[in-house]
Amino acid sequence: MTPPVRPVAVVTGAAGGLGRAIATALHADGWSVLLTDLDPAAVAAAAAPLGGWSAALDVRDEAACAAVAATAAGRGELALWVNNAGILVTGPSWEHDGPTRQRVFDVNALGAMNGTLAALAVMREQGHGHVLNVVSLAGLIAAPGETVYAASKHALLAFSLGTLSDLRIAGYRRVHVSCLCPDGIWTPMLHDRLDDPGAVASFTGSMLTAQQVAARAVRLARRPRPVVSLPRWRGAQVRLLDVLPGVAVALTPIVQAAGRAGQRRQHRRSTPPDRR
């Protein structure tokens, strides 16, 4: 009997952290996963226990994204593309120079757009497929101290939902775009932010593990939804504040205090008992 063909998925930023966790969870769920990352050696190492399928990819390169989509489609129908690659900068917006702002938008927003459009070029021809964009709760509300990062994620959310509507208008009923908006995740992106006053927003709620978010990503991959927040209550909380911007600004000192307390809690959790 011929073994069932695994659906093909691409994950960007998959050399470590959340991307690697998502790729691992998808592989365990029966997907054939192409892991991509800017660092070819690191992503090859991450892919080794998952079938060894990897490729170097700079998501800022539109042609490179198209080439990866074609490579993935060459192994079977491209069923899923996960735009996970992202970078975080913190601090007041006026402290970031032009090249820094450009880099954040190039990776977080334009890079995800490049991946989305490369995948959709294949999926529209197939007549089905799913793009899953990792957005963050920062895409639902203006996070103090993470203003430029949040702006890039707002842009990605708007692009994703607008593209989904455009697909429906064009008659593509089986091509989906989903946004996953998790709370702060304890990955290398935050490991050096425990004393960073600009990162307090990431520590105000439930500090998630990469595995928790990856598990939700797998469920979302199977059952697309336009926007999913994790945990759900945090999504409801930040959406409420988003429609009451005056209240949100007034609560900034409370948010900062909660974030600093969260940083202290996470520091205690991540520090071995003999080093405290």
Beta strands, then each sheet from edge to edge (+ up, - down):
strand 1: 8-11
strand 2: 32-37
strand 3: 54-56
strand 4: 78-83
strand 5: 129-134
strand 6: 175-182
strand 7: 227-230
sheet 1: 3+ 2+ 1+ 4+ 5+ 6+ 7+
end
